[in-house]
Amino acid sequence: MNKPSQKKTQKDHGGLWIILVAAVALEAISCLMYFTSRAAIRQQAEQRAKTELRRAELEIDVHAIEMETAAKGLALLVQKHINEPDYIFAATRLAVSTLRANTSMAVAFIPNYFPKKGEFFEICSSRFSEDSIYTRQIGSATHDYTQMEWYQNGLVYDSCRWCEPYLDDSGSKTYVVSYSCPVHDANGKVVAVVCIDMSLDELKNISEYLQVYPNSYYTIRSGTGVEIVPAPDTVPGRRYNIYGEDIDATGWHIEIIIPEEELFRDLNHIGRIVGLLMLLGLAMLILIVWYAGRNTKRMVESTARNQSIENELNIARKIQMAMLPTRFPPFPDYPYLNAYGEVIPAKEVGGDLFDFFIRENKLFFCVGDVSGKGVPASIVMAMTRSIFRSFSSYLNSPAQIVTQMNDSLSGEGNDQSMFVTLFLGALDLSTGELKYCNAGHNAPIHHTPYTIHQLDCTPNLPLGVLGGFAYQEQEAKLEIGDSLFLYTDGLTEAENSAHEQFGEQRMDERLAASGEQSPQELIQTMQQAVAAFVGDAEQSDDLTMFAIRLLDKSQISNVKSQMSSGHYSLVMRNDIQQIPTLAEWVEMIGLPQELNMPINLALEEAVSNVMLYAYPGKSGQVLIECDKFDKLVFTITDSGVPFDPTQQEDPDVTQSAEDRPIGGLGIFLVRQIMDDIRYERKDNKNILTLTKKL
């Protein structure tokens, strides 16, 4: 009578063992997946933290280099006027006015250097807002600057260096770190120290970049371990993940501190959900966990690695492109002057640069080429552009500016022995007189209505090769109607698949055939010529071109008549980052308020299509023109591969997003906004015409 009951018990025990074995196996797989995911997430967090740290390091480096350059420039200026105490007031005020940030700069002399000025003589200029600079003498017995660390750094060590943080109760009125440089007299003795302050409050603003995870925070320590930006107190028993990076320009160390519970919060939450699902379907979960466990780690690592590389390059490219002029035409107050420039890096970032600005009715401009490519070259490029702006803001002689730039780039910071070829000019806009200095760069082309010839250029040494080199200055004359074309060797040395170079002869032929083209048209023509010559060959070097043209009265009136006749144009690089420029241009056309947003949206979609499909993997330009009469006619022209967006079929908007195929919404949106859209291929160009009735 007991046998059937025993068999049933055996079956129940067998089923229980199967469930237990399956549960144990599933739990083991779940644990494996959990710890594998933890490792992958930890690695992803490390990559993400390092990316943000490098971004913060670059931000601090650029700011520190700018401040160091300003301090060194002021030291040189004070040294030149060492026996003119009243001049020091103006010099410190001028130096502070050239900086972007609110800061203080001071020049402190050794006691009794100027007996008539008293024992202590320290001139300090502080900028508290964009329009407020306060200059005064703050040295006194109650403010004995000779005991300050920054003063001792310059006096005792006779070198430029950063000090430890302290409360500046006389200049910036806040906690600061200071960078100081010694000033020597004619006998080489240190007689004064130049100091510039970096506010710790400004460094704290870096936190917006370093919020990698909720409740994460950061700290910055000096080279001796003193906390410049202190971290909050840690919670006892709480585990933290710490990631650090050294800041090369200052010798500081920056760290991101992430609570481990924040790092794995999402993973733990998902783990609880998965645990509940395992109870409902062991058999199905075994298969899912086995498949997911095999692929999750590989996918997370690959995604983290690719995302890290892409983020770093995007950050570097955005920072570099933001340093270059982007608004053309650049001088609305100078209608007789037109200028345009373009930089096309061979990699995501490069070492070519051009820059220009007007001061005291003089156009200061430069074109340069850093040795090497990639991120190291882009950092030197940023330094070169910064010191060009700094020294050109108060020096008038191109030779003096280039000499100071060379001394700055030949210092201790040039560990990789990189050099820069540079052409720097100062054009007097009232007389057409051009003073220039060439530092090993290609000689510019002077294009008159009758001739084309290279400027007579003494080559000199490139910047960063030999400190103290005496650069020679030269002069030329630009008449009305003349152009000046500057370029880097990426133009003449562009190679096709047969390794033939574009060369100076082809460049001269294109320039001779350009006639009275504007700088924008000239550079676009030259780009098209190079692209046609190179073909499918990979770009081997950075390419930069910059052109200046002095317009005569007929050209000025033509420009004004075009504007008054309702014709507007905009030239953009083949770069999605330039899309925001469209909004400013549409605003300038002066449309009714209700049309601004839809017109801008339609143009963004159309131009984005061109950038994505007309130039696959290549650089180029997009010309957008508008004729405004009783209707708006927008013409978008490019020289890319044939691409007709009007051939795309409208998507079925009645379908759900999951069922609808990807793509097609952009051109569909343009059709909804515009009254007419047409495409044609003419002279090897794509021409898209959009019409909107007013």
C-alpha positions as CSV (number, residue, x, y, z in Angstrom):
1,M,0.0,0.0,0.0
2,N,2.9,2.3,0.6
3,K,4.7,1.7,-2.8
4,P,2.7,4.2,-4.9
5,S,3.2,6.9,-2.3
6,Q,6.9,6.2,-2.4
7,K,7.1,6.5,-6.2
8,K,5.2,9.8,-6.1
9,T,7.6,11.1,-3.4
10,Q,10.6,10.0,-5.6
11,K,9.1,11.9,-8.6
12,D,8.5,15.0,-6.5
13,H,12.1,14.8,-5.3
14,G,13.3,14.3,-8.8
15,G,11.4,17.4,-10.1
16,L,12.6,19.4,-7.1
17,W,16.2,18.4,-7.8
18,I,15.7,19.5,-11.5
19,I,14.3,22.8,-10.3
20,L,17.1,23.2,-7.7
21,V,19.8,22.3,-10.3
22,A,18.3,24.7,-12.8
23,A,17.9,27.4,-10.2
24,V,21.5,26.9,-9.1
25,A,22.8,26.9,-12.7
26,L,20.7,30.0,-13.5
27,E,21.9,31.7,-10.3
28,A,25.5,30.9,-11.2
29,I,25.0,32.3,-14.7
30,S,23.3,35.4,-13.3
31,C,26.2,36.0,-10.9
32,L,28.7,35.6,-13.7
33,M,26.7,38.1,-15.8
34,Y,26.4,40.5,-12.9
35,F,30.1,40.5,-12.1
36,T,31.0,40.6,-15.8
37,S,28.8,43.6,-16.2
38,R,30.3,45.2,-13.1
39,A,33.7,44.9,-14.6
40,A,32.5,46.3,-17.9
41,I,30.7,49.2,-16.2
42,R,33.8,49.9,-14.1
43,Q,35.9,50.0,-17.2
44,Q,33.3,52.2,-19.0
45,A,33.3,54.6,-16.1
46,E,37.1,54.8,-16.1
47,Q,37.1,55.6,-19.9
48,R,34.3,58.2,-19.4
49,A,36.1,59.8,-16.4
50,K,39.4,59.9,-18.3
51,T,37.6,61.6,-21.2
52,E,36.1,64.2,-19.0
53,L,39.4,64.7,-17.1
54,R,41.2,65.2,-20.4
55,R,38.6,67.7,-21.4
56,A,39.0,69.6,-18.1
57,E,42.8,69.4,-18.3
58,L,42.7,70.9,-21.8
59,E,40.3,73.7,-20.5
60,I,42.7,74.5,-17.6
61,D,45.8,74.2,-19.8
62,V,44.5,76.7,-22.3
63,H,43.5,79.1,-19.5
64,A,46.8,78.6,-17.7
65,I,48.8,79.1,-20.9
66,E,46.9,82.3,-21.7
67,M,47.6,83.6,-18.2
68,E,51.3,82.5,-18.3
69,T,51.7,84.2,-21.7
70,A,50.1,87.4,-20.4
71,A,52.5,87.4,-17.3
72,K,55.6,86.8,-19.5
73,G,54.5,89.5,-21.9
74,L,54.0,92.0,-19.0
75,A,57.4,91.0,-17.6
76,L,59.1,91.8,-20.9
77,L,57.3,95.1,-21.1
78,V,58.2,96.1,-17.6
79,Q,61.8,95.0,-18.1
80,K,61.9,97.3,-21.2
81,H,60.7,100.3,-19.1
82,I,62.3,99.3,-15.8
83,N,63.2,102.8,-14.8
84,E,59.8,104.4,-15.6
85,P,57.6,103.7,-12.5
86,D,54.7,105.7,-13.7
87,Y,54.6,103.6,-16.9
88,I,54.0,100.5,-14.9
89,F,50.4,101.6,-14.1
90,A,49.5,101.7,-17.8
91,A,51.4,98.5,-18.6
92,T,49.5,96.4,-16.0
93,R,46.2,97.9,-17.0
94,L,46.8,97.1,-20.6
95,A,47.9,93.5,-19.8
96,V,44.7,92.9,-17.7
97,S,42.5,94.3,-20.5
98,T,43.7,91.7,-23.0
99,L,42.5,88.7,-20.9
100,R,39.1,87.1,-21.1
101,A,38.7,86.3,-17.4
102,N,38.2,88.6,-14.5
103,T,41.6,88.6,-12.7
104,S,44.4,90.7,-11.2
105,M,47.9,91.4,-12.3
106,A,50.6,93.0,-10.2
107,V,54.2,94.2,-10.5
108,A,56.1,94.2,-7.2
109,F,59.6,95.8,-7.0
110,I,62.3,95.0,-4.4
111,P,62.2,97.3,-1.4
112,N,63.4,100.9,-2.0
113,Y,64.0,100.3,-5.7
114,F,62.3,103.7,-6.3
115,P,63.2,105.7,-3.2
116,K,60.7,108.5,-4.1
117,K,57.9,105.9,-4.2
118,G,58.5,104.6,-0.8
119,E,60.0,101.3,0.5
120,F,57.2,99.1,-0.9
121,F,56.1,99.7,-4.5
122,E,53.5,97.2,-5.9
123,I,51.2,98.2,-8.8
124,C,48.0,96.1,-9.1
125,S,45.3,96.1,-11.8
126,S,42.1,94.1,-11.2
127,R,39.3,93.5,-13.5
128,F,36.0,92.9,-11.8
129,S,33.8,93.1,-14.9
130,E,34.1,93.6,-18.6
131,D,34.1,97.4,-18.3
132,S,35.7,97.8,-14.9
133,I,39.5,97.8,-14.4
134,Y,40.9,99.1,-11.1
135,T,44.6,100.1,-11.0
136,R,46.4,101.2,-7.8
137,Q,49.6,101.0,-5.7
138,I,49.0,98.5,-2.9
139,G,52.5,98.0,-1.5
140,S,52.8,99.2,2.2
141,A,54.1,98.1,5.5
142,T,50.8,96.5,6.3
143,H,50.8,94.7,2.9
144,D,54.3,93.4,2.8
145,Y,54.3,91.5,-0.4
146,T,58.0,90.5,0.0
147,Q,56.7,87.7,2.4
148,M,54.3,86.3,-0.2
149,E,55.2,82.9,-1.8
150,W,54.6,84.2,-5.4
151,Y,57.1,87.0,-4.8
152,Q,59.7,84.6,-3.3
153,N,59.3,82.3,-6.3
154,G,60.3,85.0,-8.7
155,L,63.0,86.6,-6.5
156,V,64.7,83.5,-5.0
157,Y,64.3,80.9,-7.8
158,D,64.6,83.5,-10.6
159,S,62.0,81.5,-12.6
160,C,58.4,81.5,-13.7
161,R,56.2,79.2,-11.6
162,W,52.8,78.7,-9.9
163,C,52.4,79.1,-6.1
164,E,50.2,77.4,-3.6
165,P,46.7,78.8,-3.0
166,Y,46.1,81.7,-0.6
167,L,43.6,84.5,0.2
168,D,44.4,87.6,-1.8
169,D,42.9,90.4,0.4
170,S,44.4,93.2,-1.7
171,G,43.9,92.3,-5.4
172,S,41.3,89.8,-6.3
173,K,39.6,89.7,-2.9
174,T,39.2,85.9,-3.0
175,Y,41.2,82.7,-2.8
176,V,43.6,82.4,-5.7
177,V,46.7,80.7,-7.1
178,S,49.3,83.0,-8.6
179,Y,51.8,82.6,-11.5
180,S,54.9,84.8,-11.2
181,C,57.7,85.8,-13.5
182,P,61.0,87.7,-12.5
183,V,61.9,91.0,-14.1
184,H,65.6,91.8,-14.5
185,D,67.5,95.1,-14.8
186,A,70.3,95.8,-17.3
187,N,72.8,93.9,-15.1
188,G,70.6,90.8,-15.0
189,K,69.6,91.2,-11.4
190,V,66.0,90.4,-10.4
191,V,64.5,93.7,-9.4
192,A,60.7,93.0,-9.6
193,V,58.3,90.2,-9.9
194,V,55.2,90.0,-12.1
195,C,52.2,88.2,-10.7
196,I,48.9,87.1,-12.2
197,D,46.0,85.5,-10.2
198,M,43.7,82.6,-11.1
199,S,40.6,82.6,-9.0
200,L,39.7,79.3,-7.3
201,D,36.1,80.1,-7.9
202,E,36.8,80.0,-11.6
203,L,38.4,76.6,-11.3
204,K,35.3,75.4,-9.4
205,N,33.2,76.1,-12.5
206,I,34.9,73.1,-14.0
207,S,32.4,70.9,-12.0
208,E,29.8,71.3,-14.7
209,Y,32.1,69.2,-17.0
210,L,32.9,66.6,-14.4
211,Q,29.5,65.5,-13.2
212,V,30.1,62.0,-14.6
213,Y,27.6,60.4,-12.3
214,P,25.1,61.8,-9.7
215,N,26.7,62.8,-6.5
216,S,30.2,62.5,-8.0
217,Y,32.7,65.3,-7.3
218,Y,36.2,66.4,-8.0
219,T,39.3,67.8,-6.4
220,I,42.4,69.6,-7.7
221,R,45.7,69.5,-5.8
222,S,49.0,71.3,-6.3
223,G,52.3,69.5,-7.0
224,T,53.0,69.5,-3.3
225,G,49.6,68.0,-2.4
226,V,47.8,71.2,-1.3
227,E,44.1,71.1,-2.2
228,I,43.3,73.9,-4.6
229,V,39.7,72.8,-5.0
230,P,39.0,70.7,-1.9
231,A,36.8,67.6,-2.0
232,P,33.8,67.1,0.4
233,D,34.4,64.9,3.4
234,T,33.9,61.2,2.6
235,V,31.4,59.1,4.4
236,P,32.9,56.4,6.6
237,G,32.3,52.9,5.3
238,R,31.4,54.2,1.8
239,R,33.4,52.9,-1.1
240,Y,34.7,55.3,-3.8
241,N,36.2,55.0,-7.3
242,I,38.9,57.6,-7.9
243,Y,40.3,58.6,-11.3
244,G,43.1,61.2,-11.7
245,E,45.0,63.1,-14.4
246,D,48.0,65.4,-14.3
247,I,47.6,69.0,-15.6
248,D,50.8,69.6,-17.7
249,A,50.8,73.4,-17.8
250,T,50.6,73.9,-14.0
251,G,51.9,70.6,-12.5
252,W,48.6,70.1,-10.6
253,H,46.6,66.9,-10.3
254,I,42.8,66.7,-10.9
255,E,40.7,63.8,-9.7
256,I,37.1,62.6,-10.1
257,I,35.6,60.7,-7.1
258,I,32.5,58.5,-7.8
259,P,30.6,56.7,-5.0
260,E,30.5,53.1,-5.9
261,E,26.8,52.9,-5.1
262,E,26.1,55.5,-7.8
263,L,28.3,53.6,-10.3
264,F,26.3,50.4,-10.0
265,R,22.8,51.9,-9.0
266,D,21.3,51.0,-12.4
267,L,22.9,47.6,-12.5
268,N,21.6,46.7,-9.0
269,H,18.1,47.9,-9.9
270,I,18.1,45.8,-13.1
271,G,19.4,42.8,-11.1
272,R,16.4,42.9,-8.8
273,I,14.0,42.9,-11.8
274,V,15.9,40.1,-13.5
275,G,15.7,38.1,-10.2
276,L,11.9,38.3,-10.3
277,L,11.8,37.3,-13.9
278,M,14.0,34.3,-13.2
279,L,11.4,33.0,-10.8
280,L,8.7,33.2,-13.5
281,G,10.6,31.5,-16.3
282,L,13.7,29.5,-15.5
283,A,13.9,27.6,-18.7
284,M,13.6,30.7,-20.9
285,L,16.0,32.7,-18.7
286,I,18.7,30.0,-19.0
287,L,18.9,30.6,-22.7
288,I,18.7,34.4,-22.4
289,V,21.4,34.6,-19.7
290,W,23.7,32.3,-21.6
291,Y,23.3,34.4,-24.8
292,A,23.5,37.7,-23.0
293,G,26.5,36.7,-20.8
294,R,28.5,35.8,-23.9
295,N,28.0,39.1,-25.7
296,T,27.4,41.8,-23.0
297,K,31.0,42.3,-22.0
298,R,32.2,42.5,-25.6
299,M,29.5,45.0,-26.6
300,V,30.0,47.3,-23.6
301,E,33.8,47.3,-24.0
302,S,33.5,48.1,-27.7
303,T,31.0,50.8,-27.2
304,A,32.9,52.4,-24.4
305,R,36.2,52.3,-26.4
306,N,34.6,53.8,-29.6
307,Q,32.7,56.4,-27.6
308,S,35.8,57.5,-25.7
309,I,37.8,58.0,-28.9
310,E,35.0,59.8,-30.6
311,N,34.3,62.1,-27.6
312,E,37.9,63.1,-27.3
313,L,38.3,63.9,-31.0
314,N,35.0,65.8,-31.1
315,I,36.0,67.9,-28.1
316,A,39.4,68.7,-29.6
317,R,37.9,69.6,-33.0
318,K,35.3,71.9,-31.4
319,I,37.8,73.7,-29.3
320,Q,40.2,74.1,-32.2
321,M,37.6,75.3,-34.7
322,A,36.2,77.7,-32.1
323,M,39.6,79.5,-32.0
324,L,39.5,80.2,-35.8
325,P,37.5,83.1,-37.4
326,T,34.1,81.8,-38.6
327,R,32.2,85.0,-39.5
328,F,32.5,86.2,-43.1
329,P,32.5,88.8,-44.4
330,P,34.3,89.8,-41.1
331,F,34.4,93.6,-41.2
332,P,31.0,95.3,-41.7
333,D,32.5,98.7,-40.6
334,Y,35.2,98.4,-43.3
335,P,33.3,97.9,-46.6
336,Y,36.5,98.4,-48.7
337,L,38.2,95.4,-47.1
338,N,37.2,91.8,-47.7
339,A,38.9,88.7,-46.3
340,Y,38.2,84.9,-46.1
341,G,40.0,81.9,-44.7
342,E,39.6,78.2,-44.5
343,V,41.4,75.4,-42.6
344,I,41.0,71.8,-43.7
345,P,42.9,69.4,-41.3
346,A,44.2,66.1,-42.6
347,K,43.0,64.4,-39.4
348,E,40.2,65.3,-37.0
349,V,42.4,68.0,-35.6
350,G,45.5,69.7,-37.1
351,G,48.3,72.2,-36.7
352,D,47.4,74.8,-39.3
353,L,46.1,78.2,-38.3
354,F,45.1,81.6,-39.5
355,D,43.8,84.6,-37.5
356,F,43.2,88.3,-38.0
357,F,41.8,91.4,-36.2
358,I,41.7,95.1,-36.6
359,R,43.3,97.5,-34.0
360,E,43.9,101.2,-34.5
361,N,42.9,101.0,-38.2
362,K,45.5,98.3,-38.8
363,L,44.7,94.7,-39.9
364,F,46.9,92.3,-38.0
365,F,46.9,88.8,-39.6
366,C,48.9,85.6,-39.7
367,V,49.0,82.2,-41.3
368,G,51.0,79.4,-39.7
369,D,51.8,75.7,-40.0
370,V,52.9,73.6,-37.0
371,S,55.3,70.7,-37.6
372,G,53.5,67.3,-37.2
373,K,49.8,66.5,-37.2
374,G,47.0,65.4,-34.8
375,V,46.5,66.4,-31.2
376,P,50.1,67.5,-30.3
377,A,50.1,69.9,-33.3
378,S,46.6,71.2,-32.4
379,I,47.8,72.1,-28.9
380,V,50.8,74.0,-30.3
381,M,48.5,75.7,-32.8
382,A,46.3,76.9,-29.9
383,M,49.3,78.2,-28.1
384,T,50.5,80.0,-31.2
385,R,47.2,81.7,-31.9
386,S,46.9,82.7,-28.2
387,I,50.3,84.4,-28.1
388,F,49.7,86.1,-31.5
389,R,46.6,87.7,-30.0
390,S,48.4,88.6,-26.8
391,F,51.5,90.3,-28.3
392,S,49.6,91.9,-31.2
393,S,47.2,93.6,-28.8
394,Y,49.9,96.1,-27.8
395,L,52.9,95.7,-30.2
396,N,52.8,97.3,-33.6
397,S,56.0,95.9,-35.3
398,P,55.5,92.5,-36.9
399,A,59.2,91.7,-36.2
400,Q,58.8,92.5,-32.5
401,I,55.6,90.4,-32.3
402,V,57.3,87.4,-34.1
403,T,60.4,87.7,-31.9
404,Q,58.3,87.6,-28.7
405,M,56.3,84.7,-30.1
406,N,59.5,82.8,-30.9
407,D,60.9,83.4,-27.4
408,S,57.6,82.1,-25.9
409,L,57.6,79.0,-28.0
410,S,61.3,78.2,-27.5
411,G,60.9,78.0,-23.7
412,E,60.7,75.0,-21.4
413,G,57.2,74.1,-22.5
414,N,58.4,72.9,-25.9
415,D,59.4,69.4,-24.7
416,Q,58.7,67.8,-28.1
417,S,60.8,70.3,-30.0
418,M,57.9,71.2,-32.3
419,F,58.3,74.3,-34.5
420,V,55.9,76.7,-36.4
421,T,56.3,78.4,-39.7
422,L,54.5,81.7,-39.7
423,F,53.8,84.7,-41.9
424,L,52.6,87.8,-39.9
425,G,51.5,91.1,-41.4
426,A,50.2,94.5,-40.3
427,L,48.3,96.3,-43.0
428,D,47.6,100.1,-42.6
429,L,44.0,100.4,-43.9
430,S,44.4,104.1,-44.5
431,T,47.6,104.0,-46.6
432,G,47.8,100.4,-47.9
433,E,51.3,100.1,-46.4
434,L,52.0,96.5,-45.4
435,K,54.7,95.6,-42.8
436,Y,55.4,91.9,-42.5
437,C,57.8,89.3,-41.0
438,N,58.2,85.8,-42.3
439,A,59.3,82.9,-40.1
440,G,60.2,80.2,-42.5
441,H,56.7,80.2,-44.2
442,N,55.7,80.1,-47.8
443,A,55.8,83.6,-49.4
444,P,52.3,85.0,-50.0
445,I,51.1,85.9,-53.5
446,H,50.5,89.6,-54.3
447,H,47.8,89.7,-57.0
448,T,47.4,93.1,-58.7
449,P,45.0,93.8,-61.7
450,Y,48.1,93.4,-63.9
451,T,50.6,91.0,-62.3
452,I,50.9,88.0,-59.9
453,H,54.1,87.7,-58.0
454,Q,55.5,86.4,-54.7
455,L,56.2,88.9,-51.9
456,D,59.9,89.3,-51.4
457,C,60.4,87.4,-48.1
458,T,63.4,86.9,-46.0
459,P,62.8,83.4,-44.7
460,N,64.2,83.7,-41.2
461,L,63.9,80.7,-38.8
462,P,60.6,79.1,-37.9
463,L,59.2,79.8,-34.4
464,G,60.4,77.6,-31.6
465,V,63.7,76.6,-33.2
466,L,66.1,79.1,-31.5
467,G,65.2,81.6,-28.8
468,G,66.6,85.1,-29.1
469,F,66.8,85.0,-32.9
470,A,66.7,88.5,-34.5
471,Y,63.8,88.5,-37.1
472,Q,63.8,91.0,-40.0
473,E,60.9,93.1,-40.9
474,Q,60.0,94.0,-44.5
475,E,57.5,96.4,-46.2
476,A,55.3,96.4,-49.3
477,K,52.3,98.4,-50.7
478,L,48.8,97.2,-51.5
479,E,46.8,99.4,-53.8
480,I,43.0,99.5,-54.3
481,G,42.0,96.3,-56.2
482,D,45.0,94.3,-55.0
483,S,44.7,90.9,-53.3
484,L,47.1,89.0,-51.0
485,F,46.8,85.2,-51.0
486,L,48.4,83.2,-48.1
487,Y,48.6,79.4,-47.9
488,T,50.3,76.5,-46.2
489,D,52.3,73.8,-48.0
490,G,49.3,71.5,-47.8
491,L,48.2,73.3,-51.0
492,T,51.3,73.0,-53.2
493,E,52.3,69.6,-51.8
494,A,48.8,68.0,-52.2
495,E,49.4,64.6,-54.0
496,N,47.3,62.5,-56.3
497,S,47.3,58.8,-56.5
498,A,50.4,58.9,-58.7
499,H,52.2,60.9,-56.0
500,E,52.4,64.0,-58.2
501,Q,52.2,67.3,-56.4
502,F,49.8,70.1,-57.1
503,G,52.7,72.5,-57.2
504,E,53.2,76.3,-57.5
505,Q,52.7,76.4,-61.2
506,R,49.1,75.1,-61.0
507,M,48.4,77.4,-58.1
508,D,49.7,80.4,-60.1
509,E,47.6,79.4,-63.1
510,R,44.4,79.3,-60.9
511,L,45.3,82.7,-59.4
512,A,45.9,84.2,-62.8
513,A,42.5,83.0,-64.0
514,S,40.7,84.2,-60.9
515,G,40.3,87.8,-62.2
516,E,38.3,89.9,-59.7
517,Q,36.9,87.0,-57.7
518,S,36.2,87.7,-54.0
519,P,38.4,86.0,-51.4
520,Q,35.6,83.5,-50.8
521,E,35.2,82.7,-54.5
522,L,39.0,82.5,-54.9
523,I,39.5,80.0,-52.1
524,Q,36.5,77.9,-53.2
525,T,37.9,77.8,-56.7
526,M,41.3,76.7,-55.4
527,Q,39.7,74.0,-53.2
528,Q,37.9,72.6,-56.2
529,A,41.1,72.6,-58.3
530,V,42.9,70.7,-55.6
531,A,40.1,68.2,-55.1
532,A,39.9,67.6,-58.9
533,F,43.7,67.1,-59.0
534,V,43.9,64.8,-55.9
535,G,40.9,62.7,-56.8
536,D,40.4,59.7,-54.4
537,A,43.9,60.0,-52.8
538,E,43.9,60.5,-49.1
539,Q,44.7,64.0,-47.8
540,S,48.3,63.9,-46.5
541,D,48.7,67.3,-44.9
542,D,46.7,70.1,-43.4
543,L,45.5,72.7,-45.9
544,T,45.0,76.3,-45.0
545,M,44.3,79.3,-47.3
546,F,43.6,83.0,-46.4
547,A,43.0,85.9,-48.8
548,I,42.7,89.7,-48.4
549,R,41.3,92.1,-51.0
550,L,41.1,95.9,-51.1
551,L,37.9,96.7,-53.0
552,D,37.5,99.7,-55.3
553,K,34.4,101.9,-55.2
554,S,32.6,100.1,-58.0
555,Q,33.0,96.7,-56.1
556,I,31.8,98.3,-52.9
557,S,28.7,99.7,-54.6
558,N,28.0,96.4,-56.2
559,V,28.0,94.7,-52.8
560,K,25.7,97.4,-51.4
561,S,23.4,97.2,-54.4
562,Q,23.2,93.4,-54.1
563,M,22.1,93.8,-50.5
564,S,19.6,96.5,-51.2
565,S,18.2,94.4,-54.1
566,G,17.3,91.6,-51.8
567,H,20.2,89.2,-52.6
568,Y,21.9,87.4,-49.7
569,S,24.6,84.7,-49.7
570,L,26.4,82.5,-47.2
571,V,29.4,80.1,-47.7
572,M,29.7,77.2,-45.2
573,R,32.3,74.5,-44.7
574,N,31.2,70.9,-45.0
575,D,30.9,70.6,-41.3
576,I,27.7,69.8,-39.3
577,Q,29.1,72.0,-36.5
578,Q,28.5,75.0,-38.7
579,I,24.7,74.5,-38.9
580,P,23.9,77.0,-36.2
581,T,25.4,79.7,-38.5
582,L,22.2,79.4,-40.6
583,A,20.0,80.8,-37.9
584,E,22.0,84.0,-37.7
585,W,22.0,84.3,-41.5
586,V,18.2,83.8,-41.8
587,E,17.7,86.4,-39.0
588,M,19.7,88.9,-41.1
589,I,17.4,88.5,-44.1
590,G,14.6,90.1,-42.2
591,L,11.7,87.7,-42.6
592,P,8.3,88.0,-40.9
593,Q,8.6,86.6,-37.4
594,E,6.3,83.7,-38.1
595,L,8.5,82.5,-41.0
596,N,11.9,82.6,-39.2
597,M,11.6,79.3,-37.4
598,P,10.1,77.1,-40.3
599,I,12.4,78.6,-42.9
600,N,15.4,78.0,-40.7
601,L,14.2,74.4,-40.0
602,A,13.8,73.7,-43.7
603,L,17.2,75.1,-44.6
604,E,18.9,73.1,-41.8
605,E,17.4,69.8,-43.1
606,A,18.4,70.6,-46.7
607,V,21.9,71.7,-45.9
608,S,22.5,68.8,-43.5
609,N,21.5,66.4,-46.3
610,V,24.2,68.0,-48.6
611,M,26.9,67.7,-45.9
612,L,26.0,64.1,-45.2
613,Y,25.6,62.8,-48.7
614,A,27.3,65.1,-51.2
615,Y,30.7,65.0,-49.6
616,P,31.1,61.4,-48.1
617,G,34.3,61.5,-46.1
618,K,35.6,64.6,-47.9
619,S,35.8,68.3,-47.3
620,G,34.0,70.9,-49.4
621,Q,31.8,74.0,-49.3
622,V,28.1,74.7,-49.5
623,L,26.9,78.0,-51.0
624,I,23.4,79.2,-49.9
625,E,21.8,82.1,-51.7
626,C,18.5,83.9,-51.1
627,D,16.6,86.3,-53.4
628,K,13.9,88.1,-51.6
629,F,11.1,89.8,-53.6
630,D,7.5,88.9,-53.7
631,K,8.7,85.4,-52.8
632,L,11.7,83.8,-51.2
633,V,14.0,81.7,-53.5
634,F,16.8,79.8,-51.7
635,T,19.5,78.2,-53.9
636,I,21.8,75.6,-52.3
637,T,24.8,74.7,-54.4
638,D,27.6,72.2,-53.8
639,S,30.3,70.5,-55.9
640,G,29.9,67.0,-54.3
641,V,28.8,63.7,-55.8
642,P,25.4,63.7,-57.6
643,F,22.6,63.5,-55.1
644,D,18.9,64.3,-55.8
645,P,16.9,64.5,-52.5
646,T,13.7,65.1,-54.4
647,Q,13.7,61.5,-55.6
648,Q,13.1,60.2,-52.1
649,E,9.6,59.0,-51.5
650,D,7.6,60.5,-48.7
651,P,7.5,58.3,-45.6
652,D,4.2,56.8,-44.5
653,V,3.6,58.9,-41.4
654,T,0.6,56.9,-40.5
655,Q,2.8,54.0,-39.5
656,S,4.3,53.7,-36.0
657,A,7.9,54.7,-35.5
658,E,8.9,51.1,-35.0
659,D,7.4,50.0,-38.3
660,R,8.4,53.0,-40.4
661,P,11.8,52.7,-42.3
662,I,14.6,55.0,-41.2
663,G,15.1,58.2,-43.3
664,G,13.0,60.4,-45.5
665,L,11.6,62.6,-42.8
666,G,14.0,65.5,-43.5
667,I,13.0,66.1,-47.2
668,F,9.4,65.4,-46.3
669,L,9.6,68.2,-43.8
670,V,11.1,70.5,-46.4
671,R,8.2,69.8,-48.8
672,Q,5.7,70.6,-46.1
673,I,7.3,74.0,-45.3
674,M,8.2,75.2,-48.9
675,D,5.8,75.8,-51.8
676,D,8.2,74.4,-54.4
677,I,11.4,72.3,-54.4
678,R,13.5,71.5,-57.5
679,Y,16.9,69.8,-58.2
680,E,19.2,70.0,-61.1
681,R,22.8,68.9,-61.9
682,K,24.7,71.6,-63.8
683,D,28.4,72.1,-64.4
684,N,29.3,69.2,-62.1
685,K,27.3,70.9,-59.3
686,N,24.2,69.9,-57.3
687,I,21.7,72.8,-57.3
688,L,18.7,72.6,-55.0
689,T,16.1,75.4,-55.3
690,L,13.5,76.0,-52.6
691,T,10.7,78.5,-53.1
692,K,8.4,80.1,-50.5
693,K,5.6,82.6,-51.3
694,L,5.3,85.6,-49.1
